[in-house]
Amino acid sequence: MANKTASTGLKVALGIALALFIGTGIYTSTLYKDKQQTEQQLTQEKNDVLNDLNTMVAKYDVALSESQVTNQNLVEARERIQSLIDSLKVSENNVSSLWKYKKKYLALQDEMDILLTENDRLKVENMQLATTLDSTNVRYEESRMFNDSLVVQNTALAEVVENAAVLTTANLKGFGVIERNNGKLIPTERAGRSDKIRVCYTVAKNKLVQSGDKELYVQVIDPKNNILGVNQQIKFGEQTLNYSIISKFNYENGNLDICEFVTNNTDDDFEKGRYQVNVFNSNELVSSTEFTLR
């Protein structure tokens, strides 16, 4: 009877031990599975945070590529995110560590929203400024072209006025004269009877010419191509002019009749033939005529 009781007790003990063993195995297996699931979940969440951070980096890259001027705030924010990505990649897979990175991610997300909104506002302002500058440049170019046109017109007008503001002559005549002792002058066409050559002309009225003392150069050329009178030379720049007499007068902005006398250079009679008479304003020929002595 005692043996039978002992055997029953042993069986009960073995049953309990087996039950404990099986229970421990099941518990251990459950813990292992829970640990694996937790690690997988942490890994997935870690990857999700990494993906979110990489998306933020991509948004900063787009914003920086669209900005004509580098936004230093965007550059620094992007660097902070990249640094967080590098740190997260090598971090431990635990709840505490992941939560720390999630909080940093959320803070950076808020910062990004503010910075990108500000960047968009700046882009709009820059576009408006660029449009204003383009409009200003167009108006400036139009104004410059108009001013250039005025300069050209004024220059052309000044040239016209300058060219028009010169003395001219009309009714130029040359002929021989006999000079009596009483001062009376008798026109003649005979070379042997002529004492002097008389040159007469009219200075034409020109309101563009200022009044005052003026002078023109009279040139008389005989049939042998000799210049009569004083036959002196004057230079105008690189040009020279030989003249017979300087005709000096006071001009008062009206028609003015002028007569001058030109003598022979020798005691001989004037040559027979055709004479050329020229009147110059400085080095510009303003009138010319011919006459003949027989």
C-alpha positions in Angstrom: 0.0 0.0 0.0 2.9 2.3 0.8 4.6 1.6 -2.5 1.4 2.3 -4.3 1.1 5.7 -2.6 4.7 6.6 -3.3 4.3 5.7 -7.0 1.2 7.9 -7.3 3.0 10.8 -5.7 5.9 10.4 -8.1 3.6 10.4 -11.0 1.9 13.6 -9.8 5.3 15.3 -9.3 6.4 14.2 -12.8 3.1 15.6 -14.2 3.6 18.9 -12.4 7.2 19.1 -13.6 6.1 18.3 -17.2 3.4 20.8 -17.0 5.8 23.5 -15.7 8.3 22.6 -18.5 5.7 22.8 -21.2 4.4 26.1 -19.7 7.9 27.5 -19.6 8.5 26.5 -23.2 5.3 28.1 -24.3 6.0 31.3 -22.3 9.6 31.4 -23.7 8.3 30.9 -27.2 5.7 33.6 -26.8 8.4 36.1 -25.4 10.6 35.3 -28.4 7.8 35.9 -30.9 6.9 39.1 -29.1 10.5 40.3 -29.3 10.7 39.5 -33.0 7.5 41.4 -33.6 8.6 44.3 -31.6 12.0 44.5 -33.4 10.2 44.2 -36.8 7.8 47.0 -35.8 10.7 49.2 -34.5 12.6 48.6 -37.7 9.6 49.4 -39.8 8.9 52.6 -37.9 12.6 53.5 -38.1 12.4 53.1 -41.9 9.2 55.1 -42.0 11.0 58.0 -40.2 14.0 57.7 -42.5 11.7 57.8 -45.6 9.9 60.9 -44.1 13.3 62.6 -43.5 14.5 61.8 -47.0 11.2 63.2 -48.4 11.9 66.4 -46.5 15.5 66.6 -47.9 14.0 66.2 -51.4 11.6 69.1 -50.8 14.5 71.3 -49.7 16.5 70.3 -52.8 13.6 71.4 -55.0 13.1 74.7 -53.1 16.9 75.4 -53.4 17.0 74.6 -57.1 14.2 77.0 -57.8 15.8 79.9 -55.9 18.0 82.2 -58.0 19.6 83.4 -54.8 20.8 80.8 -52.2 18.6 80.8 -49.1 21.0 80.1 -46.3 18.1 79.2 -43.9 17.0 76.4 -46.3 20.6 75.2 -46.6 21.1 75.0 -42.9 17.8 73.2 -42.3 18.6 70.6 -45.0 21.9 70.0 -43.3 20.2 69.4 -40.0 17.9 66.8 -41.5 20.8 65.0 -43.3 22.7 64.9 -40.0 19.6 63.4 -38.3 19.3 60.8 -41.1 22.9 59.8 -40.7 22.5 59.5 -36.9 19.2 57.5 -37.2 20.7 54.9 -39.5 23.3 53.8 -36.9 21.0 54.2 -33.9 19.7 51.3 -31.7 16.3 49.8 -32.4 14.5 50.6 -29.2 11.4 52.5 -28.2 13.3 55.3 -26.4 15.7 56.0 -29.2 13.0 55.9 -31.9 10.8 58.2 -29.9 13.7 60.7 -29.6 14.1 60.7 -33.4 10.4 61.0 -34.0 10.2 64.1 -31.8 13.2 65.6 -33.7 11.5 64.7 -37.0 8.2 66.4 -35.9 10.1 69.6 -34.9 11.9 69.6 -38.2 8.6 69.1 -40.0 7.2 72.2 -38.4 10.4 74.1 -39.2 10.2 73.0 -42.9 6.6 74.1 -43.2 7.5 77.6 -42.0 10.7 77.9 -44.1 9.0 76.7 -47.3 6.1 79.0 -46.8 8.5 81.9 -46.3 10.5 80.8 -49.4 7.4 80.7 -51.5 6.5 84.2 -50.4 10.0 85.4 -51.3 9.8 83.8 -54.7 6.6 85.6 -55.4 8.1 88.9 -54.3 11.2 88.3 -56.4 9.0 87.6 -59.4 7.1 90.8 -58.9 10.4 92.7 -58.5 11.8 91.1 -61.6 8.6 92.1 -63.5 8.9 95.6 -62.2 12.6 95.8 -63.1 11.8 94.5 -66.6 9.2 97.1 -67.0 11.6 99.8 -65.7 14.3 98.6 -68.1 11.9 98.7 -71.0 10.8 102.3 -70.1 14.5 103.2 -69.6 15.4 101.7 -73.0 12.5 103.5 -74.6 13.6 106.8 -72.9 17.2 106.2 -73.9 16.3 105.6 -77.5 14.0 108.7 -77.5 16.8 110.8 -76.1 19.3 109.4 -78.6 16.8 110.3 -81.3 16.6 113.8 -79.9 20.4 114.1 -79.8 20.6 113.0 -83.5 17.8 115.4 -84.4 19.3 118.3 -82.4 22.8 117.5 -83.9 21.3 117.5 -87.4 19.4 120.7 -86.7 22.5 122.3 -85.3 24.4 121.4 -88.4 21.6 122.8 -90.6 21.6 126.0 -88.5 25.4 126.2 -88.6 25.4 125.7 -92.3 22.7 128.3 -92.8 24.2 130.9 -90.5 26.7 132.1 -93.0 27.0 135.2 -95.1 26.1 134.8 -98.8 26.4 137.3 -101.7 24.4 138.1 -104.8 24.7 140.3 -107.9 28.4 139.9 -108.1 29.9 142.1 -110.9 33.5 142.9 -112.0 34.5 145.5 -114.6 37.2 148.0 -115.5 37.0 151.7 -114.5 38.6 154.9 -115.5 39.3 157.1 -112.5 39.2 160.9 -113.2 41.2 163.4 -111.1 38.0 164.6 -109.5 37.2 161.1 -108.3 34.6 160.3 -110.9 34.6 156.7 -112.1 33.8 155.8 -115.7 33.2 152.1 -116.5 35.2 150.7 -119.5 35.7 147.4 -121.2 39.1 148.5 -122.6 42.1 147.0 -120.8 44.4 149.8 -121.8 42.0 152.4 -120.4 41.3 150.7 -117.2 42.9 152.2 -114.1 41.4 149.7 -111.6 39.1 146.7 -111.5 35.9 147.4 -109.6 34.1 144.5 -107.8 30.6 145.0 -106.5 28.2 142.6 -104.8 25.3 142.5 -102.3 25.6 140.8 -98.9 22.3 138.9 -98.6 20.1 139.3 -95.5 20.4 136.4 -93.1 18.8 136.6 -89.6 20.7 133.6 -88.5 24.0 135.5 -88.8 24.9 137.7 -85.8 25.3 141.4 -86.6 28.7 143.1 -86.3 32.0 143.5 -88.1 32.4 140.9 -90.9 34.9 140.3 -93.7 34.9 138.4 -97.0 37.8 137.7 -99.3 37.7 138.9 -102.9 39.9 137.2 -105.5 40.4 138.5 -109.0 42.3 136.4 -111.5 43.5 137.9 -114.8 43.6 136.1 -118.2 47.2 134.8 -117.4 46.0 133.3 -114.2 47.7 135.9 -112.0 46.0 137.0 -108.8 45.7 140.8 -108.8 45.6 143.2 -105.9 47.7 142.5 -102.7 47.9 138.8 -103.7 48.4 137.6 -100.1 47.8 134.2 -98.6 45.8 133.1 -95.6 45.4 129.6 -94.1 42.3 127.9 -92.9 43.4 124.7 -91.3 45.3 122.8 -93.9 43.8 124.9 -96.8 45.3 128.1 -98.1 43.7 131.0 -100.0 45.3 133.7 -102.1 43.2 136.9 -102.2 43.2 140.2 -103.9 41.6 142.2 -101.1 39.8 141.7 -97.8 36.3 143.2 -98.0 35.5 144.5 -94.5 32.1 145.9 -93.4 29.6 146.1 -90.6 26.7 143.8 -91.0 23.3 144.7 -89.5 21.2 141.7 -90.6 20.0 143.4 -93.8 21.0 143.5 -97.5 24.2 145.5 -97.9 25.8 146.7 -101.1 29.6 146.5 -101.2 32.1 147.7 -103.8 35.9 147.2 -103.7 38.8 148.3 -106.0 41.5 146.0 -107.1 44.7 147.3 -108.7 47.2 145.7 -111.0 50.3 144.3 -109.5 52.5 146.1 -112.0 52.7 149.4 -113.8 51.7 147.7 -117.0 48.2 147.9 -118.5 45.6 145.2 -117.5 45.8 142.1 -119.7 43.2 141.7 -122.4 40.9 138.8 -122.0 38.6 137.0 -119.5 38.8 137.8 -115.8 37.5 135.5 -113.0 36.1 137.1 -109.8 35.5 135.0 -106.7 34.2 135.9 -103.2 35.0 133.7 -100.3 33.6 133.4 -96.8 36.6 132.1 -95.0 37.7 129.2 -97.3 34.1 128.7 -98.7 33.4 130.1 -102.2 30.1 132.0 -101.9 29.8 133.6 -105.4 31.7 133.8 -108.7 31.5 135.7 -112.0 33.5 136.6 -115.1 34.0 139.7 -117.2 36.1 140.6 -120.2 38.5 143.5 -121.0 39.3 144.1 -124.7 
